[in-house]
Amino acid sequence: MLRPLQAGRKVSTLLPPAASLTRGRRAWADSVFRVVLSLFGLSVIVLVGWMLVQLVAAAMPAITRFGPAFLWTTRWDPVHEVFGGLTFAFGTVASSVLALIIGVPISLGVAIYLAEIAPSGVSTVLSFIVELLASIPSVILGLWGIFVMVPWLRSVVEPALGAALGWMPLFSGPAYGIGLLAGGMILAIMVIPIISSVSREVLKTVPQAQREGAYALGATRWETIRTAVLPYGRVGIIGAIILGLGRALGETMAVTMVIGNRPQVTTSLFQPAYTIAAALANEFSEATTPIYVSSLILLAVVLFVISLIVNAAARWLVWRVGGSTITGGLGT
């Protein structure tokens, strides 16, 4: 006869030995899997921290000699061993911001067209072409910039801007072709594929019910995109813009070939400028003194910190926008 179960008797004692052993192995495998993934996640933090520590250690002679004044000093004189990083930080931030000003509207227009307006076959072909543009090596874009874009800027664009808006400091001075405007435009060409591709995928994930609801209320296609599609995907679009900004901040070869490489803080887009990445590429092999090398590494630390600040600000902005979106959705 089968004996009734005793109260409080553990279920595990009722399982066959093989089943109990199998469950124990699965629990052990889950624990190992969790630990391995945790180590992978922590390895990224350790790698970033280790890189920052090594850079700071190598830049310590320049930090000790110049101190915080390195950040707002404009003189870069290897002969007299006087170094300041303001001109390079200015060129990096100015060219990247200019790239976003030029590239973001074009990228969003491309993404909206591919996701909302273009027929399926046209969207597939154009999406492939846009992604192909992102795979072009930067040195090739730099050569195209030197032989095609710079002469066009020098002979057509900059004279027209100077004639129409020369009273503004941004568009004053002689038209060199090579300068901050050229650097911003070449960076814009490089960030457009990234922003447009990610934004297109974000817009394609918007539920069709969003569009149908707007159409049911009598909205036009543009009103539907503006009021129902873009607000729904704005968190992803902001993330795409930040990805493009990260590409612009760290780009080296293309911008080095067209920006002019003159360390100066200028208010004119026609004047040459210099970026941190370009300075590291151009001058590191020529640095012959320890303080020169240390100053260049300190520039790398500055670029590293700028990238961290931009990414932290982006995460905060995405969190704020995402939180407001969720709150708004709950309120409705």
Buried (B, 14 or more C-beta within 10 A) or exposed (E): EEEEEEEEEEEEEEEEEEEBEEEEEEEEEEEEEEEEEEEEEEEEEEEEEEEBEEBBEBBEBBBEBBEEEBBEBEEBEBEEEBBBBBBBBBBBBBBBBBBBEBBBEBBBEBBBBBBBEBEEEEBEEBBEEBBEBBEBEBEEBBBBBBEEBBEBBBEEBBBEBBEEEBEEEBBBBEBBBBBBBBBBBBBBBBBBBBBBBBBBBBBBEBEEEBBEEBBEEEBEEEEBBBBBBBBBBBBBBBBBBBBBBBBBBBBBBBBBBBBBBBBBBBEBBBBBBBBBBBBBBBBBEEBEEEBBBBBBBBBBBBBBBBBEEBBEEBEEBBEEBBEEBEEEEEEE
